[in-house]
Amino acid sequence: MKKKSSEKKRHVVAWVNKAEWDQVLEYLYSKDSGLQRYALQRISAWKARYANSTPVAVECTADLVRCQVLDRSGQLDGDDLVLLYGAALVRFVNLITERQQGRTARPLRRLAGNLNIPEWVVDLRHDFTHRKLPSLKWCRKGCKVVLDWLQQEYWSRQLGGGPNGDWDSQSDGEDEEMDLKRQEDELIAKQKEMEAYKSARELLISFEKEQFQASDGLQEDPRRSVWPAPLADMSWLLAEIKQFALESSDLLIDVLLEDGFLVPTVEQLGTLGCESCDSDSLTEPRVPQTFLRFWLPLLKMLNSPSFIHLLLEKLFVELKLLTKEQNNHRAFYISAWISEVILCNSNKFEYHFETKVQKKARMKDRIFVNRIQLRWQQLLSACLEAPCISTPHLLQLILNDMEHPLPLETRQRLLQLCSIYTQTTHQESDPPPQQKQPIYTLENLHEKLQQSRRHSHAWRSSADSERNESSQEYKFSDVQAERAKLLRGSPWQVCVDKVLWKNFPLGKVPGQSDDPSCLMVENYSTMTVFDQPVELESSAAHGVPGVSAAVRTAEGLLWSHSDVNKLKSGLQLF
């Protein structure tokens, strides 16, 4: 194919030079009939030299210009001109679309549309062939439009006087047929995809309507904690969705992750009586219990290892896309659904001591019950590639439930780096997640037991986010109080403001000027000199009997006030 295309770069033409080409083009589109006749004579000479290889566009242009010349001459009446124009227009449409016809016939309207030929020109050709002849006015209008099209699509594209490869009568028709077939297949595939997308949205919207209708009883009686049983029409609807998931689960998950489905709108949350997320709940996101039970029938029905893997993959992809835009609401629910799926697969030690009633209630709100083999390495990479404020929490869940866990030191360093990175990005003042400390005393054991009880009871409470928030604030206040206690009596104090410490070098604090004089101490204590009686060693003192002078005794060096002032005045700053 490359060899053939390289051979087509050189052409044998019928005109002498480019000047003759430009002259014929100018005369063809002139309003002077004499100049147009001269141009038609030159094209007749070209056709004699070309034989059967004359470009189709040149022949069609000559036929239409000949119609205009005869029309202006006044030698023919209206009916003759209509037949003349009709033959030229029919010949134009047939010749131009002939090369695009493959082995199977295609409608002329579609082929002409691919070439940007007006559809009414094709209809005009149809009238000439099968119906009543159109009027002379429409014939003249069609001739003018077609000549303008030829000038734009053929004559204006010629470079160096050579014919355009697109209009060469010896062009490779098989390649064009393959291109048209490929374009047609792509168009059909796109139409099928759009139809499948509409079907997926209609099925999910129908599911939401059924669930909202079933939740009316729950809203009327707030004391009811059990989600109402599905309506009778829900079984066939779930079957339709399951069948669609078997055919195109990828598309179904894409629709599920759109706003209004797994990511609820504010109106949907208000209808279900759920509160919207706040900035504090982003660190450990959990799906509200009412909203989770809203989608549980559908998610339990679609439960399969392949579906769970694909769902987690697309959830992390969506979370990665949200790193470039600030959308806390969408990021919260995307992270919350990731957390819910991973928690369904966890098998924590603290669950081993729960009662049968507690275990039954906990399993009721799970998307799937039996543990499946997740792709932990891919999940770990996807989690680190989508950094957000919820990443430390999600990373902790992944590291705790991996089949082949990383070394403890590696996990601790990874969590610490992740916490530092996400805090710097989001400028949050929340402390990094506290690492698990070993148990040394009975107080530590008692505290751990209380934490495990609170954690096992949190999933049954309707105020999960509030408990997490209060416990987090309690831990943070304890940490602050402990730090303040350690610094009691010290000139240092704990900074509670949001400060980007990376902008300050070591040894400098916010608000400190660059002048070294600010390092001078303003308040200081003077050195006191104790006056004590000492013996005078002078000869005069020893010679006078009964005279006792006060002598000063002190340990170490003796400094007077004048000595201290001299030392202070002699200090020099660097």
C-alpha positions in Angstrom: 0.0 0.0 0.0 2.8 2.4 0.8 4.4 1.7 -2.6 1.2 2.4 -4.4 0.6 5.6 -2.5 4.2 6.8 -3.3 3.6 6.1 -7.0 0.5 8.3 -7.0 2.5 11.4 -6.1 3.4 11.9 -9.8 0.6 12.3 -12.5 0.5 12.7 -16.2 -1.8 15.7 -16.9 -3.5 16.9 -20.1 -2.8 20.6 -19.7 0.4 22.2 -20.8 1.3 24.0 -17.6 -0.3 25.6 -14.5 -1.0 28.8 -16.3 -3.4 27.0 -18.7 -5.0 25.3 -15.7 -5.5 28.7 -13.9 -6.9 30.2 -17.1 -9.4 27.4 -17.7 -10.6 27.6 -14.0 -11.0 31.4 -14.3 -13.0 31.2 -17.5 -15.2 28.4 -16.3 -16.5 30.5 -13.4 -16.7 33.7 -15.4 -20.1 35.3 -16.3 -18.9 35.9 -19.8 -20.3 33.2 -22.1 -17.5 33.7 -24.6 -14.9 32.9 -22.0 -16.8 29.9 -20.8 -17.0 28.5 -24.4 -13.2 28.9 -24.7 -12.8 27.0 -21.4 -15.1 24.2 -22.6 -13.0 23.9 -25.8 -9.9 23.5 -23.7 -11.6 20.8 -21.6 -12.6 19.0 -24.8 -8.9 18.9 -25.7 -8.0 17.6 -22.3 -10.6 14.8 -22.6 -9.1 13.8 -26.0 -5.7 13.5 -24.3 -7.0 11.8 -21.2 -9.2 9.3 -23.0 -11.1 7.4 -20.3 -9.1 8.8 -17.4 -10.6 12.3 -17.3 -11.2 13.3 -13.7 -14.9 13.0 -12.8 -15.0 16.6 -11.3 -13.7 18.1 -14.6 -16.4 16.3 -16.7 -19.2 17.3 -14.3 -18.0 20.9 -14.2 -17.9 21.0 -18.0 -21.5 19.6 -18.3 -23.0 22.1 -15.9 -21.2 25.1 -17.4 -22.4 24.0 -20.9 -26.0 24.1 -19.5 -25.4 27.7 -18.3 -24.0 28.8 -21.7 -26.9 27.3 -23.6 -29.3 28.9 -21.1 -27.9 32.3 -21.6 -27.8 32.0 -25.4 -31.7 31.8 -25.6 -31.6 29.1 -28.2 -33.5 26.6 -26.2 -36.9 26.8 -24.5 -37.8 25.9 -20.9 -38.5 22.2 -21.3 -35.3 21.6 -23.3 -33.3 23.4 -20.6 -34.9 21.4 -17.8 -34.0 18.2 -19.6 -30.4 19.5 -20.2 -30.0 20.5 -16.5 -31.5 17.3 -15.4 -29.1 15.1 -17.3 -26.1 17.1 -15.9 -27.3 16.9 -12.3 -28.2 13.2 -12.5 -24.8 12.5 -14.0 -23.1 14.5 -11.3 -24.8 12.7 -8.4 -24.3 9.2 -10.0 -20.6 9.8 -10.8 -19.6 11.4 -7.5 -21.2 8.7 -5.4 -20.3 5.7 -7.7 -16.9 5.2 -6.2 -18.3 4.9 -2.6 -20.8 2.2 -3.5 -19.4 -1.1 -2.2 -20.5 -4.6 -3.0 -23.8 -3.9 -1.3 -25.9 -0.9 -2.4 -26.1 2.0 0.0 -28.6 4.9 0.0 -27.5 7.8 -2.1 -28.6 10.2 0.7 -26.1 8.7 3.1 -23.2 8.7 0.6 -24.0 12.3 -0.4 -24.1 13.2 3.2 -20.6 11.8 3.7 -19.4 14.2 0.9 -21.3 17.2 2.3 -23.6 17.4 -0.7 -27.0 19.0 0.2 -29.7 16.4 0.6 -32.2 18.4 -1.6 -29.8 18.0 -4.5 -30.2 14.2 -4.2 -33.9 14.7 -4.0 -33.7 16.8 -7.2 -31.9 13.9 -8.9 -34.7 11.5 -7.7 -37.4 13.8 -9.2 -35.6 13.9 -12.5 -35.4 10.1 -12.5 -38.7 8.8 -11.1 -41.1 11.7 -10.7 -42.4 14.8 -12.3 -39.7 17.1 -13.7 -38.9 20.1 -11.4 -39.2 23.7 -12.6 -36.4 25.5 -14.4 -35.9 27.7 -11.4 -34.9 24.7 -9.2 -32.7 23.4 -12.0 -30.7 26.7 -12.2 -30.4 26.8 -8.4 -29.2 23.2 -8.3 -26.6 23.9 -11.0 -25.3 26.9 -9.2 -25.0 25.0 -5.9 -23.2 22.1 -7.5 -20.8 24.3 -9.3 -19.9 26.0 -6.0 -19.4 22.7 -4.4 -17.1 21.5 -7.2 -15.1 24.7 -6.9 -14.6 24.3 -3.2 -14.1 20.5 -3.0 -12.0 20.0 -6.2 -10.7 23.0 -8.1 -9.6 25.0 -5.0 -7.6 22.0 -3.7 -5.4 21.5 -6.7 -1.7 22.2 -6.1 0.8 22.5 -9.0 -1.9 21.7 -11.6 -2.1 18.1 -10.6 -5.5 16.4 -10.1 -6.5 15.7 -6.6 -6.0 12.1 -5.5 -9.5 12.0 -4.1 -11.0 12.6 -7.6 -8.7 10.2 -9.5 -10.8 7.7 -11.4 -8.2 5.1 -10.8 -8.1 5.5 -7.0 -8.2 2.4 -4.8 -11.9 1.8 -4.3 -11.4 -1.2 -2.0 -9.6 1.0 0.6 -12.4 3.5 0.6 -14.9 0.7 0.9 -13.0 -0.6 3.9 -12.9 2.8 5.5 -16.6 3.3 5.0 -17.3 -0.1 6.4 -15.2 0.7 9.5 -17.0 4.1 10.0 -20.3 2.4 9.6 -19.4 -0.3 12.1 -18.2 2.4 14.6 -21.4 4.3 14.2 -23.5 1.1 14.8 -21.4 0.3 17.9 -21.8 3.8 19.2 -25.6 3.6 18.7 -25.7 0.3 20.5 -23.7 1.7 23.4 -26.0 4.7 23.7 -29.1 2.4 23.7 -27.5 0.2 26.4 -26.6 3.3 28.5 -30.2 4.5 28.3 -31.5 1.0 29.3 -29.1 0.9 32.3 -30.3 4.3 33.5 -34.0 3.4 33.1 -33.5 0.2 35.1 -31.7 1.9 37.9 -34.2 4.7 38.0 -37.0 2.2 38.2 -35.2 0.5 41.1 -34.9 3.8 42.9 -38.6 4.6 42.4 -39.5 1.2 43.9 -37.2 1.7 46.9 -38.5 5.2 47.6 -42.0 3.9 47.5 -41.1 1.2 49.9 -39.4 3.7 52.2 -42.6 5.7 52.7 -43.6 3.5 55.6 -40.2 4.0 57.2 -40.5 7.7 57.1 -44.1 7.7 58.5 -43.0 5.6 61.5 -39.5 6.7 62.6 -39.4 4.1 65.4 -39.1 1.4 62.8 -35.4 0.4 62.3 -36.0 -2.5 59.9 -36.1 -1.6 56.2 -39.5 -2.5 54.7 -39.7 -5.6 52.6 -39.4 -5.1 48.8 -42.5 -4.7 46.8 -43.8 -7.4 44.5 -42.6 -5.7 41.4 -39.0 -5.7 42.7 -38.2 -9.4 41.8 -38.6 -9.0 38.1 -36.8 -5.7 38.1 -33.8 -7.2 39.9 -33.8 -10.1 37.4 -33.7 -7.6 34.5 -30.8 -5.7 36.1 -28.9 -9.0 36.7 -29.4 -10.0 33.1 -28.1 -6.6 32.0 -25.1 -7.0 34.3 -24.2 -10.4 32.7 -24.1 -8.7 29.3 -22.5 -5.4 30.2 -21.4 -5.1 33.9 -18.8 -2.5 32.9 -21.5 -0.1 31.7 -23.8 -0.8 34.6 -21.1 0.2 37.1 -20.3 3.4 35.2 -24.0 4.4 35.5 -24.1 3.4 39.2 -21.2 5.7 40.0 -22.9 8.7 38.4 -24.5 11.4 40.6 -28.0 10.3 41.7 -27.3 6.6 42.2 -24.5 5.4 44.5 -23.5 9.1 44.9 -26.8 10.6 46.2 -28.1 14.1 45.6 -29.0 16.4 48.5 -32.7 15.9 47.7 -32.3 12.1 47.9 -30.6 12.3 51.2 -33.4 14.6 52.5 -36.0 12.1 51.4 -34.3 9.2 53.2 -33.7 11.4 56.3 -29.9 11.2 56.0 -27.6 14.0 56.9 -25.0 15.3 54.3 -21.4 14.7 54.9 -19.2 17.2 56.7 -15.5 17.9 56.6 -14.8 15.9 59.8 -16.4 12.7 58.5 -14.1 12.6 55.5 -11.2 11.0 57.4 -13.2 7.8 58.1 -16.1 7.8 55.7 -19.0 5.3 56.1 -22.2 5.1 54.1 -25.2 6.1 56.2 -27.1 3.1 57.3 -30.4 4.1 55.7 -28.7 4.8 52.3 -26.8 1.5 52.5 -29.9 -0.5 53.1 -31.5 1.4 50.2 -29.0 -0.2 47.7 -28.4 -3.5 49.5 -31.1 -5.6 47.5 -29.4 -4.6 44.3 -25.8 -5.0 45.4 -26.5 -8.4 47.1 -28.1 -9.6 43.9 -25.1 -8.5 41.8 -22.7 -10.0 44.3 -19.9 -12.0 42.6 -16.1 -11.9 42.7 -15.8 -10.4 39.2 -18.4 -7.7 39.9 -16.7 -6.8 43.3 -13.3 -6.6 41.6 -14.6 -4.4 38.8 -16.5 -2.2 41.2 -13.5 -1.5 43.4 -11.3 -0.8 40.4 -13.8 1.8 39.0 -14.3 3.3 42.5 -10.6 4.0 42.8 -10.5 5.4 39.2 -13.2 7.8 40.1 -11.4 8.7 43.3 -8.3 9.4 41.3 -10.2 11.7 39.0 -11.5 13.7 42.0 -7.9 14.6 43.1 -7.9 17.3 40.4 -11.2 18.9 41.5 -12.6 19.8 44.9 -15.9 17.8 45.4 -16.0 16.6 49.0 -19.5 15.2 48.6 -18.7 12.9 45.8 -15.3 12.0 47.3 -16.9 11.1 50.6 -19.4 8.6 49.0 -16.8 7.1 46.7 -14.5 6.5 49.6 -17.4 5.3 51.8 -18.4 2.6 49.3 -14.8 1.4 49.1 -14.7 1.2 52.8 -18.0 -0.8 52.9 -16.8 -3.3 50.4 -13.4 -3.9 52.1 -15.1 -4.2 55.5 -17.4 -6.9 54.2 -14.3 -8.9 53.5 -12.6 -8.3 56.8 -12.3 -11.0 59.5 -11.1 -9.0 62.5 -10.2 -10.6 65.8 -12.7 -8.4 67.7 -15.6 -10.1 65.8 -14.8 -13.4 67.4 -16.3 -12.5 70.8 -19.7 -11.2 69.6 -22.9 -13.1 70.2 -25.0 -14.8 67.6 -27.5 -12.0 67.6 -24.8 -9.4 67.1 -23.3 -11.4 64.3 -26.6 -11.9 62.5 -27.4 -8.2 62.7 -23.9 -7.3 61.4 -24.1 -9.8 58.5 -27.5 -8.3 57.5 -26.0 -5.0 56.5 -23.1 -6.6 54.4 -23.0 -6.5 50.7 -21.5 -10.0 50.7 -21.0 -12.5 53.6 -18.3 -15.0 52.5 -14.8 -13.8 52.2 -13.5 -13.5 48.7 -9.9 -13.3 47.4 -9.4 -9.7 46.5 -6.5 -8.4 44.4 -4.7 -6.8 47.3 -1.6 -5.6 45.4 -3.7 -3.8 42.8 -5.9 -2.3 45.5 -2.9 -1.1 47.3 -1.4 0.6 44.2 -4.8 2.1 43.3 -5.2 3.5 46.8 -1.8 5.2 46.8 -2.4 6.6 43.3 -5.6 8.4 44.4 -4.5 10.4 47.4 -7.2 12.2 49.4 -8.1 12.9 53.0 -9.7 9.4 53.3 -6.6 7.6 52.0 -5.0 6.8 55.4 -8.3 5.1 56.5 -8.6 3.1 53.3 -5.0 2.2 53.4 -5.3 1.0 56.9 -8.2 -1.3 56.0 -6.3 -2.7 53.0 -3.1 -3.4 55.1 -5.1 -5.0 57.9 -6.9 -7.5 55.6 -4.2 -8.4 53.1 -3.7 -12.2 52.6 0.1 -11.7 52.7 0.6 -8.6 54.9 3.6 -6.4 54.6 6.1 -6.2 57.5 4.9 -4.2 60.4 7.6 -1.6 60.1 6.9 -1.1 56.4 3.2 -0.7 57.2 3.8 1.9 59.9 6.1 3.9 57.6 3.7 3.7 54.7 0.8 4.9 56.9 2.9 7.7 58.4 4.0 8.9 54.9 0.5 8.7 53.6 -0.8 10.8 56.6 1.9 13.4 56.1 1.2 13.6 52.4 -2.6 13.9 52.7 -2.3 16.5 55.5 0.0 18.7 53.4 -2.3 18.5 50.4 -5.5 19.3 52.2 -3.9 21.6 54.9 -5.7 19.7 57.6 -4.8 20.1 61.3 -6.1 16.6 62.3 -3.4 14.4 63.8 -2.2 11.3 62.0 -4.0 8.1 62.9 -2.6 6.7 66.1 -0.8 3.5 65.8 -1.7 0.5 67.9 0.3 0.5 71.1 1.2 -2.8 73.0 -0.6 -3.5 76.2 1.6 -3.0 79.3 -0.9 -2.4 82.1 -4.5 -3.3 83.1 -5.5 0.2 82.2 -4.3 -0.4 78.6 -6.3 -3.6 78.5 -9.4 -2.0 79.9 -9.1 0.9 77.4 -8.7 -1.5 74.4 -11.7 -3.5 75.6 -13.8 -0.4 75.7 -12.7 0.6 72.2 -13.5 -2.8 70.8 -17.0 -2.7 72.3 -17.6 0.8 70.9 -16.5 -0.4 67.5 -18.7 -3.5 67.5 -21.7 -1.5 68.5 -21.1 1.4 66.1 -22.5 -0.4 63.0 -25.9 -0.8 64.7 -26.2 2.8 65.7 -27.9 5.3 63.4 -25.4 8.0 64.4 -22.2 6.4 63.3 -20.6 9.6 62.0 -21.4 11.5 65.2 -19.7 8.8 67.4 -16.7 8.7 65.2 -16.4 12.4 65.3 -16.8 12.5 69.1 -14.2 9.7 69.6 -11.8 11.4 67.3 -12.2 14.8 69.1 -11.8 13.0 72.4 -8.5 11.4 71.3 -7.3 14.6 69.8 -8.1 16.5 73.0 -6.2 13.9 75.1 -3.2 14.2 72.9 -3.2 18.0 73.2 -3.6 17.8 77.0 -0.7 15.4 77.3 1.5 17.6 75.2 0.5 20.7 77.2 1.3 18.8 80.4 4.8 17.9 79.3 5.5 21.5 78.3 4.2 23.0 81.6 6.7 25.4 83.1 8.6 25.6 79.8 8.8 28.6 77.5 7.5 26.4 74.7 3.8 25.9 74.0 1.7 23.8 71.6 0.6 25.6 68.5 -3.0 24.9 67.6 -3.1 27.1 64.5 -3.1 25.9 61.0 0.5 26.6 60.0 2.5 25.3 57.0 5.6 24.4 59.0 7.5 23.5 55.7 7.7 27.3 55.0 9.8 27.9 58.1 13.4 26.8 58.5 14.6 25.0 61.6 14.9 27.3 64.6 12.4 29.9 63.4 8.8 30.3 64.4 5.9 32.2 62.8 6.0 35.9 63.5 9.7 36.0 64.1 11.6 38.8 62.3 14.9 38.4 60.5 16.6 41.0 62.8 19.0 39.3 65.2 18.2 41.9 67.9 14.9 40.0 68.5 17.0 37.3 70.2 17.9 39.7 73.1 16.3 38.7 76.4 14.1 41.4 77.8 13.5 40.0 81.3 16.4 38.7 83.3 17.4 38.3 86.9 20.4 40.2 88.4 23.2 38.4 90.3 23.0 39.3 94.0 26.1 39.8 96.1 25.9 38.8 99.7 27.6 41.0 102.2 29.1 38.9 105.0 31.6 39.8 107.8 35.1 39.0 106.7 38.5 39.7 108.3 40.4 42.6 106.9 43.9 41.7 105.9 45.1 45.3 105.8 47.7 46.4 108.3 45.6 49.3 109.6 42.9 47.0 110.6 45.2 44.8 112.6 46.9 47.8 114.3 43.6 49.2 115.8 42.4 47.1 118.7 38.7 46.6 119.2 37.9 47.6 115.6 36.1 44.9 113.6 35.4 45.5 109.9 32.9 43.7 107.8 34.5 41.2 105.4 32.8 39.4 102.5 33.1 35.7 102.0 31.5 33.9 99.1 32.0 30.7 97.2 33.5 31.1 93.7 34.0 34.5 92.0 32.8 37.7 93.4 30.9 40.1 91.0 29.9 43.6 91.8 27.1 45.6 90.1 29.6 47.6 88.2 31.2 44.4 86.9 27.9 43.1 85.7 27.1 46.4 83.9 30.5 46.3 82.2 29.8 42.7 81.0 26.4 43.7 79.7 27.7 46.8 77.8 30.5 44.8 76.2 28.2 42.1 74.7 28.2 42.2 70.9 25.7 40.4 68.6 27.0 38.2 65.7 
